[in-house]
């Protein structure tokens, strides 16, 4: 394998949009509105919370669209942190992504996929983990064999899961005849700090379900005509997901009362069962299998590109920078990523790690918005094929909202948050004593 740059740009607009939207749609929309509902008192509040979460995601997408067009190379936030702040800031993002966020997510969603396969073919816990590992490694092999095979899998499964959600939406909106909905007022007892706090807590599951669009920026170096394609793909992909998520919540509140939503552990299944009967639950299980299989693929495809860029700049094991001479993929980076994800999966530690550092995503989201502001000042003459709408308000609003998410998590789970912060900051001594002393190779 060589250290040469990755192969020619092969991802078109449709491919890129499928990555942006496919990385957002996992199992969250099938279950997380129930988590939101537990903090709320009316169905209208649930709709407002998920609509507002969509607005936040859209604002973030606008920021990433400009940065992706400004730096049309793979690496995403690793590159932005490095250029706006310092190399160690980029390293902390890459360190957190590799050790916990991306690999933990790969382990988690492949396990979810295996568990829902178990609803059709029951199996033991050990067999479930082995099946999850098999899913993980099968998709890793597909992505080693070429960008096109990995992208094709992504396109097919993203289309299928969007189609599944559209069937859910169409059933709820046009086929199911429910009594007149009583959504209730958004502020039944008036506007107060207590109500705003409850809405803020309800927003957390929505925001975590909306995350994922940043994965497209991880593979920006392999996107055709990135100056045009990246902004279009991010904005269209995020917009489509926001529309689908909000409409899915409309269906949930039409099918079930708020108390029924809040008490549900399998929300989409319960909603579809209420609308069409027992077969609806099986359809949702199949939809979740398709959705989690697809999102496992996109996490494997995109995360390895960040690892490769880190290695090429002297901030990771040098071998991870190598490109397969035949397939043109970061094969070593994919193998390392999947090996660590397998350790987390088989040791059953991924769930706890993700609890600790999931808020890390929002730390880096906020820093990315701040990086956009910094780079406007430090690189004022750099060509910007796309400029964020509403600048500077949009990045500052997204930064403030991201900071609010992180603060909310710290207040509600201080011990876990401190452990998570410790995991992130543990990368600093490693960077100081090892990685920053290596000779970088630009990729």
N, C-alpha and C positions, 0 to 999 in steps of 0.2 A: 504493500500500500504506500501511497505517496502523500507528501504534505501539500501537494498542489491544491489550488483553490477548487471548490466544488464545481461540478459540471455546469453546462449551460443552463440558463434560466428556462424552466419547463412549465411552471405553474401559471396558467392563464387566469382570467378574471373569475370564471366559474369555480376553478380549483381553489383560488384564494378565498372566495366568499364561503365556500363549503368548509374551509379550515376555520375561518373566523366564527361562523355560526355553529359549526359542528363541535368546536371546542367549548361552546357555551352550553349546549344542550346535553345534559347527562341524565341522571335520575332525579335531580333536584325538583324540576317542575312537576314531577309525578307525586312528590311527597311534601316538599318544603312549605307550600302554602298552609298546610296544617300546623306547622311550627309557628308561622306568623299568626295564625288565627287564635292561638292560645293566649296572646297578649291583648286581643281586641274584643270589642263589645258589639260591633255591627258588621254586616257583610260589606257595606260601602267602605268601611275603613280598610278591609282587606284589599279591595280593588284599588283604592288610593295608594296604599303602601306598595303594591306591585307595579303600579303605573309610575310612581315616583322612583322606584328602583330602576325601572327602564330608562327614565330620564337621566339618572346618574350614570348608567352604563353608556348611554349615548354620548354624554359629555366626555366620558373617558375615551370612548372610541374616537372622538374628534381630535383629542390630544395625541393619541397614538397614530392617527392618520398623518398628521404633520411630521411627526418624528420618523415614521416609516419611510415617508417620501424624502425626508432630509438625509437619512442614512439608509439607503437602499441595499443594506447588507444584512446577513444573518446575525443573530445575537440579541436583537431586541433590547430589552431594558439593560442588559449587561453593557451594551455599547453606550446607551444613553447616560447611564450612571457614570461610566468611566469618563465620557467626554464632558459632561456638565459639572461633575464634582471632583472625583479622583479615582485612580485605578482601584484602590481598595474598596470604594463604594460599589463599583461594578462587580468586584469579586464577591462581596457579601451577598449581592443578588444571586449570582451564579451558584455560590456555595449553598444558599438556602434552597434554591430551585432544585439542585441536584440531590442534596441530602434528605430533603423532606417534602417540599411542595410538589414537584413534578413526579418524583419517584413514589412518594406516598399516595398521590392521586392515582398513579398507574396501578399500584397495588390495591387501592380501595375500589376503584371502578371495575377492575377485572374480577375482584371478589364478588362485587354486587352482581356482575353479569353471571358468574358461576352460580350464585345463590338462586337467582331467578330461573336459570336453567334447571335447577333442582326442584322447582315447582312442577315441572313436567316429568322429570326423572329423579326422584328423591335419592339423595346420597348423604353419606356421613360428612362430618365437618372436615375430616382429613381429606376425603375425596374432593370436597368443594375447593379446598386450598390447592390441591394438585391440578384440578381443572382450571382454576384461575391462573396458576403458573403456566399451564399449557396454552391458555389464551394469550397471555403476555408474550411468551416466547414465539408463538406462531406469528403474531403480528410483528414482532421484532425481526423475524426472518423475512417477512414480506417487505419490510422497510429497508432491510439490508440489500435486498435484491434490486432495488431501484426506487427513485423518487416517484416514477409513474405508477408502479404497482401500489405503493403506499397511498398515493393521491387517489388512485382509482377506488381502493377500498374506502377511503374517506368520503369520496363523492357519493358512492352507492349507499353507504350507511347513513350519511347525513340526510340524503333525500328520503330514505326510508323512515328515519325517525321524525323528520318534519311532516311527512305524509301521515304517520301514525297520529301525531298531534292534531293535524288538520281533520282527520277522521273523528277524533275525540271532540274537537270544536264543532264540526258540522253536525254531529249527532246531538250535541247539547243545544245548539242554536236553532237547528232547523227540523229535527226529528222529534226530540223529546218535548212533550207538551206538559209543562209544569204549571202549577197554580201561579198566580201573579206573584212575582218576587217582591219581598219587602226588605229592601236593602238596609233601611234605617239611615239615620243621619250620620254624617262623618264625625260630628261633635255633639253627641246626644246630651252630654252634661256641660256643654260649653268648652271653650278652649282653656286649658290649664297646663301647668308643668307636668302634672301626673299623666295627662292624656298624651302630651308630646313625648314623654318618656316611654309610654307603652307603644306608641307608634314607632319610635326609634328602635325598640327591642324587636318589634315585628318586622322591621325593615331588614334586620341582619340576615335572616334566611333567604330573603329575596335577593339581596346584594350578592351573597355567596353563590346563588344560583345563576345570576347574571354574569359572573366572571368568566373569563376564558378567551375573549377576543384578542388578547395580547399574544396568543400563540402564533398568530399569523406573522407578527413582527419578528418572531424567532427565526422564520424561514425566508425573510425578505430578500436575501441574496439569491434565492432561486425562483423569484417571481418575475415574469415577463413584464417589461415596461412598468417598473415599480412606481414611478412618479405618478402614473395615472391609476394603475391597478390597485395598489395598496389602499389609497383613500377610498376608492369606490367599493372595494371588497369589504373593508371594515365598516363603512357607513351603511352599506346595504345589508351586510350580514347581521350587524347589531340591530338595525331597524326591524328586520324580519323576525329575529328572536324576540324582541320586545313586543311586537304585535302578537306573536303566537302565545307568549307567556300571559299577556294581559287577557287575551280571549280565553285561554285555558282557565284562568281564574273566574272569568264570567260564567263559564260552564260549571265550575265547582259550586259557585254560590247559587246557581240556578237549580242544581241537582240536590244540594244538601243544605240544611240550615247551618248557621255558623257553629253551633255547638257540635253538630255532626262532623263538620270539617275539622274542628279543633281536637276532637277525640279520635280521629282516624289515624291509623298507622300505615294505611295503604290508600291514600286519598284518591288517586286516579281510579284505582280498582273499585273502591266503594262508590264513587260518583258514577262510573259507567255501569256498575251493577244496578244502581238505582234507576238508571235510564233504560237499560236494555236487558237486564237479567244476568244470570251467572256467567254467560260466555264473555261478558265484558271484562271480568277480572282476568280471564286467560289472555284476552287481547292486550290488556295493559302489561301483563307479565312479559308477553312477547315483545311489546314495544320497548320495555325497559331493557330487555336483552339486546335488542338492536341498538338502542341508544348508548348503553354502556360499552358495548363492543366497539362502536364507532369512536367514542370519546377516548377509549384506551388507545386506539390506533393513532389519533391525532396527538395525544400526549407523547407517545413514543416517537412519532415523526418529528415533532417540533422541538421537544426538549433536548434531543441529541444534538441539534444544530447549535444550541447555546453552549453545550459542553465542548463541542469541537472548536468554536470560536475562542472560548476560554483557553483551551489547550494551545491553540495557535498563537495566542498572545502571552504564553508563558505562565498562565495562571491555573494550569491543571496538568495532569500527567501528559507528557509530550505525545505519547502514542495515540491519545484520543484525537489529535489533530489530523490523523491520517485519513485519506480518502481512498476507498476501495478502487483499485485500478480498472476494474471491469465495470462495476455497477455505479461508480461515481457517488457513493453514499458514505457518510461518516460511520462506517461499520464498527470501528472500535468504540466510538462514543455510544452507539446504540447498545453494544454488548455490555459496556460498563454500566450504563443507565439501567438496563434490564436486570443485570446481575444484582445491583443494589436494591432495585424494586422487589426482586424475588426474595432477598434477605428480609426485607420489611414484611413481605407477604407471608412467608413461611414461618417467621418468628412471631407473627401476629402483633407487631409493634406499630404498624402504620397508622392505626386508628388513634392511638395516643399521641403520636408525633403530629398528626394533622390537627388534633385538638390544640396542641401547643402552638403551632406555627401558621395555622390558616390565616390568622390576622396579619401574618407577614406579607401576604399578597397585597393587602391594603396599605401596608407601610410603603411597599415599593410602588403601588399605584400612585399614592400621594407624592412620593419622590419623583416619579416620572413626570407628573404634572408640573412640579417645581423645576425639573430639568428643562422642560420646554421653555419656561420663562427665562431661566439662566442662559440657555443657548440662543434665545432671541437677542440677548444682550451681548454675549461673548462672540457670537458668530453672525453679526447683523447683515453682512454682505453675502453670506452663503445662499446660493439659489434654493428657493423653497417652492417646489412645484405645487404644493398644497399648503394653504395657511388655515389654521384652525378658525372656524367661524366664531365670532364673538370674543376674539382675543382682545385684552387679557382676562376678561371676566371668566371665560369658560375654564381655563386651567386653574385659576385661583379658586373658583367654586368647587371644582373637582378635588383640588388639594384639601380644602377645608372639610368637605364631606368625607374624604378618605381619612383625614385626621380624626374626625368625629367617630367614624367606625372603629378605628383603633382604640380611641379613648373609651368608647362604650364597652369594647371587649375587655380592656384592662379593668374597668370598674366592675363589670359583672363576673369576671374570672381572673382576679389579680394573681393568684399563685400560678395558674397555668400560663398566664401571659408573661410573667417573669421568667418562667422556665423556657418559654418560647423565645423570648428576647435573648436569653442566655445561649440557646442553640444557635441563633443567628449570629450573635457577637462572637461565638467560639471560632468563627472563621477568621477573625482578625489576627490572633497569634499565628495561626497556620499560614496566613498570607504573609505576615511580617517575617517569619523565620524560614519560609520555604519558597512559596510560589513567586514572590516578587524578585527573587534572586536569579530566576531562570531567564534565559535569553528568549525574548518574544519573537514569534514568527507571524507577521501580519497575514490574516486570512480574509 
